[in-house]
Amino acid sequence: MLTGANSGQVRTIRAHSGDVLFLSHTLPFGVGSADTFSLYPGCRKRLDEDCVAKYDNGPNHLGFKWIPKAESAF
C-alpha cells in the first residue's frame, strides 16, 4: 500500500476474481477509494518458465533447478 491508513503494508495476493483481490492476510484498516497500491509479479521459483522465458533474468536465479518440489519430495 502506498497511501492511506495502510501505507507501508505488504501482502501476498492469494487469488483474484475480476477486480477483487483476495489477500494472504487482512489489512489493519479499510481501503479507501483514493488509496493507491503497487502490484508486482511473484516468484514461482521456476528457472526455465519464469526467470528465463518471462523475465530474462536467468543469471540472477539463486535457486537449484533440480531440487524436487515440496509436495513431490515424499
TORLUMVO-388064 format. One record per atom (N, C-alpha, C, O): residue in one letter; x, y, z. Coordinates in steps of 0.02 Angstrom, whole numbers, plus 50000, padded with zeros to 5 digits. Layout:
// TORLUMVO-388064
res:A, east:X, north:Y, up:Z
...
//
This chain:
// TORLUMVO-388064
res:M, east:50043, north:49942, up:50000
res:M, east:50000, north:50000, up:50000
res:M, east:50045, north:50062, up:50000
res:M, east:50093, north:50066, up:50038
res:L, east:50029, north:50109, up:49957
res:L, east:50069, north:50170, up:49951
res:L, east:50040, north:50229, up:49990
res:L, east:50078, north:50270, up:50016
res:T, east:49975, north:50233, up:49995
res:T, east:49943, north:50289, up:50029
res:T, east:49887, north:50264, up:50075
res:T, east:49869, north:50205, up:50073
res:G, east:49861, north:50309, up:50115
res:G, east:49805, north:50292, up:50159
res:G, east:49828, north:50265, up:50225
res:G, east:49888, north:50264, up:50241
res:A, east:49781, north:50242, up:50265
res:A, east:49795, north:50216, up:50331
res:A, east:49838, north:50153, up:50330
res:A, east:49872, north:50138, up:50379
res:N, east:49838, north:50116, up:50275
res:N, east:49877, north:50054, up:50270
res:N, east:49944, north:50065, up:50235
res:N, east:49976, north:50017, up:50215
res:S, east:49965, north:50127, up:50228
res:S, east:50028, north:50143, up:50193
res:S, east:50085, north:50103, up:50223
res:S, east:50094, north:50101, up:50284
res:G, east:50125, north:50071, up:50180
res:G, east:50181, north:50031, up:50203
res:G, east:50165, north:49957, up:50213
res:G, east:50211, north:49917, up:50221
res:Q, east:50103, north:49939, up:50213
res:Q, east:50083, north:49869, up:50222
res:Q, east:50098, north:49829, up:50158
res:Q, east:50091, north:49856, up:50103
res:V, east:50119, north:49767, up:50166
res:V, east:50135, north:49723, up:50109
res:V, east:50096, north:49658, up:50119
res:V, east:50095, north:49631, up:50174
res:R, east:50063, north:49635, up:50067
res:R, east:50025, north:49572, up:50069
res:R, east:50037, north:49533, up:50005
res:R, east:50055, north:49561, up:49953
res:T, east:50026, north:49468, up:50009
res:T, east:50028, north:49424, up:49951
res:T, east:49956, north:49416, up:49925
res:T, east:49910, north:49407, up:49965
res:I, east:49948, north:49418, up:49860
res:I, east:49882, north:49407, up:49830
res:I, east:49874, north:49331, up:49822
res:I, east:49912, north:49300, up:49785
res:R, east:49825, north:49303, up:49855
res:R, east:49813, north:49231, up:49852
res:R, east:49769, north:49212, up:49793
res:R, east:49777, north:49159, up:49764
res:A, east:49722, north:49256, up:49775
res:A, east:49678, north:49242, up:49718
res:A, east:49648, north:49309, up:49696
res:A, east:49653, north:49359, up:49730
res:H, east:49616, north:49307, up:49638
res:H, east:49581, north:49366, up:49613
res:H, east:49521, north:49344, up:49572
res:H, east:49521, north:49291, up:49542
res:S, east:49472, north:49387, up:49570
res:S, east:49412, north:49373, up:49531
res:S, east:49389, north:49441, up:49504
res:S, east:49363, north:49482, up:49542
res:G, east:49397, north:49451, up:49439
res:G, east:49379, north:49516, up:49410
res:G, east:49423, north:49570, up:49439
res:G, east:49485, north:49568, up:49432
res:D, east:49393, north:49619, up:49472
res:D, east:49431, north:49673, up:49502
res:D, east:49435, north:49666, up:49578
res:D, east:49448, north:49716, up:49613
res:V, east:49425, north:49606, up:49604
res:V, east:49429, north:49593, up:49676
res:V, east:49492, north:49552, up:49690
res:V, east:49504, north:49501, up:49658
res:L, east:49533, north:49575, up:49739
res:L, east:49593, north:49539, up:49759
res:L, east:49581, north:49507, up:49826
res:L, east:49553, north:49538, up:49871
res:F, east:49602, north:49445, up:49833
res:F, east:49599, north:49409, up:49897
res:F, east:49670, north:49405, up:49925
res:F, east:49713, north:49373, up:49895
res:L, east:49681, north:49437, up:49982
res:L, east:49748, north:49443, up:50010
res:L, east:49764, north:49386, up:50058
res:L, east:49719, north:49353, up:50084
res:S, east:49828, north:49376, up:50071
res:S, east:49850, north:49324, up:50117
res:S, east:49828, north:49338, up:50188
res:S, east:49811, north:49292, up:50225
res:H, east:49827, north:49401, up:50208
res:H, east:49806, north:49422, up:50274
res:H, east:49768, north:49488, up:50267
res:H, east:49781, north:49527, up:50221
res:T, east:49721, north:49499, up:50310
res:T, east:49682, north:49561, up:50306
res:T, east:49725, north:49621, up:50323
res:T, east:49775, north:49615, up:50359
res:L, east:49706, north:49678, up:50297
res:L, east:49740, north:49741, up:50313
res:L, east:49712, north:49768, up:50378
res:L, east:49654, north:49755, up:50394
res:P, east:49752, north:49805, up:50416
res:P, east:49728, north:49829, up:50481
res:P, east:49672, north:49880, up:50476
res:P, east:49631, north:49887, up:50522
res:F, east:49669, north:49917, up:50421
res:F, east:49618, north:49969, up:50411
res:F, east:49584, north:49958, up:50344
res:F, east:49612, north:49926, up:50300
res:G, east:49524, north:49985, up:50337
res:G, east:49488, north:49981, up:50274
res:G, east:49524, north:50019, up:50219
res:G, east:49561, north:50066, up:50233
res:V, east:49514, north:49998, up:50157
res:V, east:49545, north:50030, up:50100
res:V, east:49498, north:50082, up:50072
res:V, east:49440, north:50066, up:50057
res:G, east:49522, north:50143, up:50065
res:G, east:49481, north:50197, up:50038
res:G, east:49484, north:50200, up:49963
res:G, east:49530, north:50172, up:49932
res:S, east:49436, north:50233, up:49932
res:S, east:49433, north:50237, up:49859
res:S, east:49492, north:50277, up:49830
res:S, east:49508, north:50268, up:49771
res:A, east:49523, north:50320, up:49869
res:A, east:49580, north:50359, up:49844
res:A, east:49648, north:50328, up:49862
res:A, east:49700, north:50355, up:49843
res:D, east:49648, north:50272, up:49899
res:D, east:49710, north:50239, up:49918
res:D, east:49742, north:50208, up:49856
res:D, east:49708, north:50183, up:49812
res:T, east:49809, north:50211, up:49853
res:T, east:49845, north:50182, up:49796
res:T, east:49890, north:50126, up:49821
res:T, east:49909, north:50123, up:49879
res:F, east:49906, north:50081, up:49774
res:F, east:49948, north:50024, up:49790
res:F, east:49986, north:50003, up:49727
res:F, east:49968, north:50023, up:49672
res:S, east:50037, north:49964, up:49736
res:S, east:50076, north:49936, up:49680
res:S, east:50071, north:49861, up:49682
res:S, east:50067, north:49830, up:49736
res:L, east:50071, north:49830, up:49623
res:L, east:50070, north:49757, up:49616
res:L, east:50134, north:49736, up:49581
res:L, east:50155, north:49768, up:49532
res:Y, east:50165, north:49683, up:49605
res:Y, east:50224, north:49655, up:49574
res:Y, east:50213, north:49581, up:49562
res:Y, east:50181, north:49548, up:49603
res:P, east:50239, north:49555, up:49506
res:P, east:50231, north:49483, up:49494
res:P, east:50271, north:49443, up:49545
res:P, east:50325, north:49462, up:49566
res:G, east:50242, north:49388, up:49565
res:G, east:50275, north:49345, up:49614
res:G, east:50325, north:49298, up:49582
res:G, east:50328, north:49292, up:49521
res:C, east:50364, north:49267, up:49624
res:C, east:50414, north:49219, up:49601
res:C, east:50389, north:49149, up:49615
res:C, east:50378, north:49131, up:49673
res:R, east:50380, north:49109, up:49563
res:R, east:50357, north:49041, up:49573
res:R, east:50417, north:48993, up:49576
res:R, east:50408, north:48932, up:49580
res:K, east:50478, north:49021, up:49574
res:K, east:50540, north:48983, up:49582
res:K, east:50549, north:48930, up:49527
res:K, east:50571, north:48875, up:49541
res:R, east:50530, north:48949, up:49466
res:R, east:50540, north:48905, up:49409
res:R, east:50590, north:48938, up:49362
res:R, east:50576, north:48991, up:49333
res:L, east:50648, north:48908, up:49355
res:L, east:50702, north:48938, up:49316
res:L, east:50683, north:48948, up:49243
res:L, east:50684, north:49005, up:49219
res:D, east:50666, north:48894, up:49208
res:D, east:50653, north:48900, up:49136
res:D, east:50589, north:48938, up:49120
res:D, east:50590, north:48981, up:49076
res:E, east:50534, north:48922, up:49154
res:E, east:50470, north:48951, up:49137
res:E, east:50464, north:49025, up:49157
res:E, east:50432, north:49064, up:49121
res:D, east:50494, north:49044, up:49213
res:D, east:50486, north:49113, up:49237
res:D, east:50549, north:49155, up:49229
res:D, east:50548, north:49205, up:49194
res:C, east:50603, north:49134, up:49262
res:C, east:50663, north:49175, up:49263
res:C, east:50691, north:49186, up:49193
res:C, east:50710, north:49243, up:49176
res:V, east:50695, north:49135, up:49152
res:V, east:50724, north:49141, up:49085
res:V, east:50672, north:49165, up:49034
res:V, east:50683, north:49216, up:49001
res:A, east:50617, north:49128, up:49027
res:A, east:50569, north:49143, up:48974
res:A, east:50529, north:49207, up:48985
res:A, east:50518, north:49245, up:48938
res:K, east:50508, north:49220, up:49046
res:K, east:50464, north:49276, up:49059
res:K, east:50502, north:49340, up:49076
res:K, east:50486, north:49394, up:49051
res:Y, east:50553, north:49335, up:49119
res:Y, east:50587, north:49395, up:49145
res:Y, east:50658, north:49404, up:49117
res:Y, east:50690, north:49455, up:49132
res:D, east:50684, north:49357, up:49078
res:D, east:50753, north:49359, up:49052
res:D, east:50802, north:49375, up:49108
res:D, east:50845, north:49418, up:49101
res:N, east:50796, north:49338, up:49163
res:N, east:50836, north:49351, up:49222
res:N, east:50870, north:49287, up:49248
res:N, east:50881, north:49280, up:49308
res:G, east:50885, north:49241, up:49203
res:G, east:50915, north:49177, up:49222
res:G, east:50980, north:49183, up:49261
res:G, east:50988, north:49146, up:49310
res:P, east:51027, north:49228, up:49243
res:P, east:51089, north:49232, up:49280
res:P, east:51080, north:49251, up:49354
res:P, east:51123, north:49236, up:49395
res:N, east:51025, north:49284, up:49371
res:N, east:51014, north:49304, up:49440
res:N, east:50973, north:49254, up:49480
res:N, east:50959, north:49265, up:49539
res:H, east:50954, north:49199, up:49449
res:H, east:50916, north:49146, up:49484
res:H, east:50962, north:49114, up:49535
res:H, east:51015, north:49088, up:49517
res:L, east:50943, north:49116, up:49598
res:L, east:50987, north:49090, up:49651
res:L, east:50963, north:49023, up:49678
res:L, east:50987, north:49000, up:49730
res:G, east:50917, north:48991, up:49642
res:G, east:50892, north:48926, up:49664
res:G, east:50928, north:48869, up:49631
res:G, east:50977, north:48879, up:49594
res:F, east:50905, north:48809, up:49645
res:F, east:50933, north:48749, up:49616
res:F, east:50880, north:48717, up:49572
res:F, east:50826, north:48701, up:49595
res:K, east:50896, north:48708, up:49509
res:K, east:50846, north:48686, up:49460
res:K, east:50819, north:48616, up:49474
res:K, east:50760, north:48604, up:49461
res:W, east:50859, north:48570, up:49498
res:W, east:50837, north:48500, up:49502
res:W, east:50815, north:48478, up:49571
res:W, east:50810, north:48418, up:49583
res:I, east:50803, north:48524, up:49617
res:I, east:50777, north:48506, up:49683
res:I, east:50702, north:48491, up:49675
res:I, east:50666, north:48532, up:49646
res:P, east:50677, north:48434, up:49699
res:P, east:50606, north:48420, up:49692
res:P, east:50563, north:48469, up:49731
res:P, east:50583, north:48494, up:49784
res:K, east:50503, north:48481, up:49706
res:K, east:50456, north:48523, up:49742
res:K, east:50437, north:48489, up:49808
res:K, east:50441, north:48428, up:49814
res:A, east:50416, north:48529, up:49856
res:A, east:50400, north:48502, up:49923
res:A, east:50348, north:48447, up:49920
res:A, east:50354, north:48398, up:49956
res:E, east:50296, north:48454, up:49878
res:E, east:50243, north:48404, up:49877
res:E, east:50264, north:48339, up:49844
res:E, east:50231, north:48288, up:49853
res:S, east:50319, north:48340, up:49805
res:S, east:50341, north:48278, up:49772
res:S, east:50403, north:48248, up:49805
res:S, east:50432, north:48200, up:49779
res:A, east:50424, north:48276, up:49861
res:A, east:50486, north:48252, up:49893
res:A, east:50473, north:48196, up:49943
res:A, east:50521, north:48172, up:49974
res:F, east:50411, north:48173, up:49951
res:F, east:50397, north:48121, up:50000
res:F, east:50409, north:48053, up:49972
res:F, east:50400, north:48003, up:50007
//
